[in-house]
């Protein structure tokens, strides 16, 4: 099994399709937030390895008025509680609530969310090895724009083969894994 090395000081994660099951109709209630098998344990392994963890996620359902801020916070509370119950810890959560046409600077594929995470973690990516694990081309583009190593997982709802093909035009060496659990296993050099 190929190991990604050296170990990063931080791993930034997309939320939907990486940590939890995604839907083309958005995750709009706490009940719809369901962890992908192995994802919570993978975050716990990163935590136990001393790797800082942050989440960077586009959440345009807020900007589109599809859910309230209270409901959104309830979804995040459920996620954080599930991560912590599994032994993981997330140091920072950044999210873009803007709709795609709002013209913000934070929405992936721009680097704004990732830069916010790096700042919150006091990390300089050009000096300290950092990884972004996502399931979309936007995640890869944002990682490259922020000078972070991108990794793809193929557990989102999009066409993972097409996403990987497009990502390899931006970074020919990008690694792809079936899910977060397998990416973390490789990252930590486990069998």
C-alpha positions, 0 to 999 in steps of 0.5 A: 500500500502506498503511504503518503508522506510525510505526515501532515500537520493538518488535514482539512476535510470537506463535509458532505460526501467525505464525512457524511453521506451527500445528496444532490438535494442537500443535507437539510436536517439533522436526521439527514446527516448520516456518517459515511461508514468508517469516516468518524473512526478515520477522524479519530485516527487523525486526532490520535496521530496528533494531526490538526483537523478542520472542515471547509464546506460549501453550504449554499442551502443557507444562502438559498434559504433552504434551511435556517441557521438554527437547523444548520447549527443543529446539523453541525452539533450532531456532526461534532458530537458524533466525531467526539463520541468516536474519539476525534476532534475538529479544531475549526469549521469553516463554511460558505453560506453563499449561493454560487452567484453571490460573488463571495471570496470564500466559496470553493473552488476559491481558497477563502475557506481553506485560508480561514482554516489555515489561519485558525490553525496557525499553519503556513502551507508552504512551510507545513505539510497540509492536506485537503481531502474532498470529493469534488473538483472544487475541493481540488481547485481550492486546495491547489489555490491555497498551496495545499496537497489535494486528495480525492475520495470517491464517496460523494454523489458525483461521477467519481471517475469523471471528477478524478479525470478532471482533477488529474489535468490540474494535478497529475499526481493526485491520489484518490481513495474510495472513502475517508477511511481508506485515505487515512489508512494510507496517510498513516501508513497502516495496513 
